[in-house]
């Protein structure tokens, strides 16, 4: 039986209504695919704690949890990912690509131009169709 991994992804929007997109490094699984930054939810951690910790670790900035945006489960070849994307706002600092190859800010209508990790696609679709 495949392992189910619960993961959070941050949908961080700036004042120009652009969304932060992170390119997975060649060393990561799903190399060179785009994702919403985040990571695994640890034992005894709620979603808000997980996303705040992950973004602090990955992007060295602090965020504010706003609301759950999308909850999607994707069956990969070796494991199953339950990705919960969460709308967030930067509280302090500027995101830095520590673990990722690159970070970019994109308008909603341009999100689909990137090659996204499969688990992130439903949130991308929902964002692209969202009225701001």
N, C-alpha and C positions, 0 to 999 in steps of 0.2 A: 504494500500500500504506500502511496506517495505521501510525503510529509506536507502538511498544510502550514504555510508561513503567513502570519498576520503582519502586514506592513502598512506604514502610514506614508503618505506623500503630501508635501506642502504645495498648495497653489498660492503663490505669493504674488500679489499684484502691486505695482507701483502707482504713483500719482498720475501717470500717463495712461492708465488702464492697460499696461503691458504686463505679461505674465512671465515669471522666471522659469526658464527651461534649462535642464542640466544634461550635458552629454556624458554618458558613462565612459569611463576610461577603458583602454584596450585590456587592462588587467582584470576588470570586473566581469562577472557573468553578463551576458547580453552586451558585449562590448560595442562601443560606438553607436549605441542607440540612445535616444533622448528619453528623459523621464522627469517626473516631478521629484525634487530632492526629498529624501527621507530615509526610512529604514525600518528594521524590525521593531515590533512592540515587545518590550521585555516583560518577563513575568512580574506580576504585581504592579504594572504600570497602566494608567489609563491612556486614552488616545491623545489627550492634550499634553500630558507629561512626555509621552513618546515623541510627538512631533517637535516639541520645544527642545528636548534633549538632542534629537537627531540633527536638527538644523544648527544648533550650537556646535555640535561635533563636526558636521560636514561643511558648513558654510561660515563658521565662526561669527555668527551674528545672532541676535536674539529676536524672536518673533512672538506675536500674540495670536493665540488660538481664537478663531472667530466661529466657524461652524463646519460641520461635516458637509462635503459637497457631493461625493460619489462613493459608492461601496460596490466593488466589483471583484469577482473571483475568476482567476485565469488559471487554466490547467496547462502548465508547461510540461516538457518531456520528462523531467526528473522530479518535479515538485509542483505543488499547487500554491498560488499566491492569492491571498485575500488582501487587496489593496484598497485602503480607505483614504481617499484624498480629502484634505482639509483646507478650507480657505484660511489664510493667515495674513498678517500684516507685519512688516518689519518694525520692531520697536527701537532697536539700537544696532548700529553697525552697518556695514555694506557686505553683501554676500561675496565670499571668496571661494574660488574653485580649488578646494584642498584635495578632495578625493576624485572629483570629476575632471574631465579633460577641458571642459569649457562651460561657461554660463552665458546665456543670452536672454534678453528681454524681448518678447514678441507680442504683437497685437493678436487678439483672438482670431481674427480672420486669416492670420498667417500660420497658426499653430499646425495645421494639417500638412504644411510643406515639409515638416521634419519627419525623420524615420523614428517613430516612437516604439518603446518597449510595448509588447502586446497588452500587458495588464493596464497600461496607462491610456490606451486608445479610447475606452468609453468616456473617461473624464475629459479627454481632448475634444471628443465629439460634443459632449455636453457644453463645454466652455465655448466652442466655436458657434454653437447655436444660441448661447445665452445673450439676452438683451441687457446692455449695460445702462 
